[in-house]
């Protein structure tokens, strides 16, 4: 079990290190794309073999409601059948949190069973939580292995 735990922790450390490198590289690339007007770069190895393409994607278009009351008023006038009755989110959260803590779908204030509510337990999962020292050690190991230089990270 210790070997598997060590592998899980090492993988977490490596993944976190690479996420940081990827985030910094993408931020730098975005600046370069903006400055140059380019929108893609072909990546090749030292033997001129194409490894892939990195490109600038267009931003996703989205529509967002910024005034809930105005939007709801308009929908109620225009599409009256589209208005749905809801429970106040704060009351919902309070009731569900209290039921979760009680371990059963009960309103702890009244003792009544709350219809339509279930208490569920999710699947167990494994979590790796490295210490700051472990992060430093993994960074040092990756840097001395040359992997960080390969990925463009800081090899110290």
Secondary structure as the mmCIF struct_conf table of DSSP 4:
data_model
#
loop_
_struct_conf.conf_type_id
_struct_conf.id
_struct_conf.beg_label_comp_id
_struct_conf.beg_label_asym_id
_struct_conf.beg_label_seq_id
_struct_conf.end_label_comp_id
_struct_conf.end_label_asym_id
_struct_conf.end_label_seq_id
HELX_RH_AL_P HELX_RH_AL_P1 UNK A 2 UNK A 36
STRN STRN1 UNK A 40 UNK A 44
TURN_TY1_P TURN_TY1_P1 UNK A 46 UNK A 47
STRN STRN2 UNK A 50 UNK A 55
HELX_LH_PP_P HELX_LH_PP_P1 UNK A 56 UNK A 61
BEND BEND1 UNK A 66 UNK A 66
HELX_RH_AL_P HELX_RH_AL_P2 UNK A 68 UNK A 78
HELX_RH_3T_P HELX_RH_3T_P1 UNK A 80 UNK A 82
HELX_RH_AL_P HELX_RH_AL_P3 UNK A 89 UNK A 102
TURN_TY1_P TURN_TY1_P2 UNK A 103 UNK A 103
BEND BEND2 UNK A 104 UNK A 105
STRN STRN3 UNK A 106 UNK A 106
TURN_TY1_P TURN_TY1_P3 UNK A 108 UNK A 110
STRN STRN4 UNK A 113 UNK A 113
TURN_TY1_P TURN_TY1_P4 UNK A 115 UNK A 116
HELX_LH_PP_P HELX_LH_PP_P2 UNK A 122 UNK A 124
HELX_RH_AL_P HELX_RH_AL_P4 UNK A 132 UNK A 145
TURN_TY1_P TURN_TY1_P5 UNK A 146 UNK A 146
HELX_RH_AL_P HELX_RH_AL_P5 UNK A 147 UNK A 151
TURN_TY1_P TURN_TY1_P6 UNK A 152 UNK A 152
#
